[in-house]
């Protein structure tokens, strides 16, 4: 039995299995829409799973350890939770808008996947422009994914909302609901990764992705760890200003579905940041020894 007074985000769903995440997404979807409409999301998931596993023609398997399929699934779950919270307090999104939003979540990082001919490095090298590569993947492969041509324009703008420097007001949405769906996806991309209970450990993966991409401003792993504090401050500002406080809709979701009237995502992130301060302030040992989750902490990067 769940103790709702002390419940934490990581205890609600077994996010170690994609099957469990997809089932939770389906369950939440069915609170608002007929089951037949979820087939479109399930179809996209199956194709994305093939793509990331190296079984989609013309593409290699995902080889980025931070931006992998588990990251995608975390963002998918976060997005439907925010939709649920929004729908519970407003006129619900039309079903096709929600489908397009969830499909965009599944495809939002396909820009990291290398094509078969690409034998140089990993998909991390595409970090600076992976968002537009994801849009191009959608445009090139939407028919094979069973996504209607008339959905591509909207989905492209939704994916663009995950770009960290994006200004949502400059994207081409045709209704306030479409724009807010973009805000939900952009928010989910940040909430989902930063609330992961192994987020701090996974920053090691992110550092090496940035290093391969030639991203400036991060000379060492610890440099990225330190600057995550500033990143969070910037993220909170984006939540409010760029993404129109979409993050607040997590709380009505948890209140309605779990009788927990708290924003468990923000609580999880705040715990990460508090521990991060402790890591930074204690210079007695290498910071890796203070990271307790993830077998890779003391062995990454791998050497061939």
C-alpha positions in Angstrom: 0.0 0.0 0.0 1.3 3.5 -0.9 1.8 5.9 2.0 0.5 9.1 0.4 2.0 11.3 3.0 5.5 10.3 2.1 5.1 9.2 -1.5 7.8 10.1 -4.0 7.6 10.3 -7.8 9.9 7.3 -8.3 7.6 5.0 -6.3 4.5 5.5 -8.5 5.5 3.7 -11.7 8.3 1.2 -12.4 10.1 3.4 -14.9 12.9 0.8 -15.4 10.6 -1.0 -17.9 9.2 0.7 -21.0 6.2 -1.6 -20.9 5.2 -0.3 -17.5 5.5 3.3 -18.6 3.5 2.7 -21.8 0.8 1.0 -19.8 0.6 4.0 -17.4 0.5 6.4 -20.3 -2.4 4.3 -21.8 -4.3 4.3 -18.5 -4.1 8.1 -18.2 -5.0 8.6 -21.8 -8.2 6.5 -21.3 -9.4 8.8 -18.5 -10.2 11.2 -21.3 -10.4 9.5 -24.7 -11.8 6.2 -26.2 -9.3 3.3 -26.3 -9.3 3.1 -30.1 -7.4 6.4 -30.4 -4.5 5.0 -28.4 -3.6 2.7 -31.3 -1.9 5.6 -33.0 0.4 6.2 -30.1 1.1 2.5 -29.6 2.0 2.2 -33.3 4.5 5.1 -33.0 6.0 3.6 -29.9 6.6 0.3 -31.6 8.3 2.0 -34.5 10.4 4.2 -32.2 11.4 1.1 -30.2 12.6 -0.5 -33.5 14.5 2.7 -34.4 16.3 3.0 -31.1 17.1 -0.7 -31.2 18.7 -0.6 -34.6 15.9 -2.4 -36.4 14.6 0.4 -38.5 15.8 0.4 -42.1 18.4 3.0 -42.9 19.3 3.9 -39.3 21.7 2.7 -36.7 20.8 1.8 -33.1 20.8 4.7 -30.6 24.3 5.1 -29.2 23.8 8.1 -26.9 23.6 7.0 -23.3 21.8 10.1 -22.0 19.4 10.8 -24.8 18.2 7.2 -25.2 14.8 5.4 -25.3 14.5 5.5 -21.5 14.7 9.3 -21.7 12.1 9.4 -24.4 9.7 7.2 -22.3 10.2 9.5 -19.3 9.2 12.5 -21.3 6.2 10.6 -22.8 4.9 9.8 -19.3 5.5 13.4 -18.1 3.6 14.8 -21.1 0.5 12.7 -20.5 0.5 13.5 -16.8 0.5 17.2 -17.7 -2.2 16.7 -20.2 -4.3 14.9 -17.6 -3.8 17.8 -15.2 -4.7 20.3 -17.8 -7.8 18.4 -19.0 -9.0 18.0 -15.4 -9.2 21.8 -15.0 -10.0 23.1 -18.5 -11.9 22.1 -21.6 -9.9 18.9 -22.6 -7.6 18.9 -25.5 -9.2 17.4 -28.6 -8.1 13.8 -28.9 -6.1 14.4 -32.1 -4.1 17.2 -30.5 -3.2 14.8 -27.6 -2.2 12.1 -30.0 0.0 14.5 -32.0 1.6 15.7 -28.7 2.3 12.1 -27.5 3.7 11.1 -30.9 5.9 14.2 -30.9 7.2 13.2 -27.5 8.1 9.8 -28.9 9.9 11.4 -31.8 11.4 14.5 -30.2 15.0 13.2 -30.0 15.2 11.1 -33.1 17.7 13.7 -34.3 20.4 11.9 -32.3 20.0 8.7 -34.3 22.7 8.2 -37.0 21.9 6.9 -40.5 23.5 3.7 -41.7 26.1 5.5 -43.8 27.3 7.6 -40.8 30.3 5.9 -39.3 31.9 8.9 -37.5 31.5 9.1 -33.8 28.0 8.8 -32.2 24.8 10.7 -32.5 25.9 13.0 -29.7 27.8 15.1 -32.3 24.3 16.3 -33.5 23.5 17.8 -30.1 23.5 21.5 -31.4 21.0 20.8 -34.1 19.3 17.6 -33.0 15.9 19.3 -32.8 15.8 20.2 -36.5 17.1 16.7 -37.3 14.2 15.3 -35.4 11.8 17.4 -37.4 13.5 16.2 -40.6 13.2 12.6 -39.4 9.4 13.2 -38.9 9.0 14.7 -42.4 10.9 11.9 -44.0 9.4 8.9 -42.1 5.9 10.0 -41.1 4.2 7.7 -43.7 6.1 4.7 -42.5 5.1 5.6 -39.0 1.5 5.8 -39.9 1.4 9.5 -39.2 -1.0 11.5 -41.4 0.6 14.2 -43.6 -1.7 16.9 -42.2 -0.3 16.2 -38.7 3.3 16.8 -39.6 3.3 20.6 -39.5 1.8 20.7 -36.0 4.1 17.9 -34.8 7.1 19.7 -36.1 6.3 22.8 -34.1 5.6 20.7 -31.0 9.1 19.1 -31.4 10.7 22.5 -31.9 9.3 23.5 -28.5 11.9 21.2 -26.9 14.7 23.3 -28.2 16.3 25.0 -25.2 16.6 28.4 -26.9 13.2 28.3 -28.5 10.6 31.1 -28.1 7.2 29.5 -28.3 5.5 32.7 -29.4 7.6 32.6 -32.6 6.4 29.2 -33.6 3.5 28.7 -36.0 0.6 27.4 -33.9 -3.0 27.9 -35.1 -4.7 28.0 -31.7 -4.0 28.7 -28.1 -4.5 25.0 -27.4 -1.8 23.9 -29.9 0.6 26.5 -28.4 -0.1 25.2 -24.9 0.5 21.6 -26.1 3.9 22.8 -27.2 4.5 24.3 -23.8 3.6 21.0 -22.2 6.1 19.1 -24.4 8.8 21.6 -23.7 8.1 21.4 -20.0 7.9 17.6 -20.0 11.3 17.4 -21.7 12.9 19.3 -18.8 10.7 17.9 -15.9 11.1 14.3 -17.0 14.9 14.3 -17.1 15.6 16.5 -14.1 13.2 14.5 -11.8 14.8 11.2 -12.7 16.1 9.7 -9.5 19.4 9.0 -11.3 19.6 12.4 -13.0 22.8 13.4 -11.2 24.5 10.2 -12.2 23.3 10.5 -15.8 25.0 13.9 -16.0 28.2 12.0 -16.6 26.6 10.7 -19.8 25.5 14.2 -20.8 29.0 15.6 -20.3 30.5 13.2 -22.8 27.7 13.9 -25.3 28.5 17.6 -24.9 32.2 16.9 -25.3 31.7 15.0 -28.6 29.5 17.8 -29.9 32.1 20.4 -29.0 29.7 22.3 -26.7 31.5 25.2 -25.1 31.5 26.0 -21.4 32.1 22.5 -19.9 35.8 21.7 -19.4 35.3 18.8 -17.1 32.6 16.5 -15.7 32.6 18.5 -12.5 32.2 21.7 -14.4 28.9 20.4 -15.8 27.8 19.3 -12.3 28.5 22.7 -10.9 26.7 24.5 -13.8 23.6 22.4 -13.3 22.7 24.8 -10.5 22.6 27.7 -12.9 20.8 25.5 -15.5 18.0 24.8 -13.0 17.6 28.5 -12.3 17.3 29.1 -16.0 14.9 26.2 -16.3 12.6 27.6 -13.7 12.4 30.9 -15.5 11.6 29.0 -18.8 8.9 27.1 -17.0 7.2 30.4 -16.1 7.9 32.6 -19.0 8.4 30.4 -22.1 6.2 27.5 -21.2 3.4 29.4 -19.5 3.6 27.6 -16.2 2.5 24.3 -17.8 4.5 22.5 -15.0 1.8 23.4 -12.5 -0.6 20.9 -14.1 1.4 18.1 -12.6 -0.2 18.9 -9.2 -3.8 18.4 -10.3 -2.8 15.1 -11.9 -1.3 13.8 -8.7 -4.1 15.1 -6.7 -6.8 13.5 -8.8 -5.1 10.2 -9.5 -3.1 9.6 -6.3 -4.7 11.8 -3.7 -1.4 13.6 -3.3 -1.9 17.4 -3.6 1.7 18.2 -4.4 3.8 18.7 -7.5 6.0 15.5 -7.2 8.1 16.5 -10.2 9.2 19.8 -8.6 9.8 18.0 -5.3 12.0 15.4 -6.9 14.0 18.1 -8.7 14.4 20.2 -5.6 15.8 17.1 -3.8 18.3 16.6 -6.6 19.5 20.2 -6.4 19.8 20.1 -2.6 22.1 17.1 -2.9 23.9 18.7 -5.7 24.8 21.6 -3.4 26.3 19.1 -0.9 28.4 17.5 -3.6 29.7 20.8 -4.8 30.5 22.1 -1.2 32.4 18.9 -0.2 35.7 18.8 -2.0 37.2 16.1 0.2 36.7 13.4 -2.4 36.0 13.0 -6.1 32.4 13.9 -6.7 31.8 10.5 -8.3 32.1 8.8 -4.9 29.1 10.8 -3.8 26.8 9.5 -6.6 25.2 6.3 -5.3 22.8 5.3 -8.1 24.0 3.7 -11.4 26.6 1.0 -11.9 28.4 3.2 -14.5 29.4 5.9 -12.1 32.9 4.6 -11.5 33.5 3.0 -14.9 32.2 5.6 -17.5 33.2 6.4 -20.1 33.6 2.9 -21.5 36.8 2.1 -23.4 36.7 -0.3 -26.3 
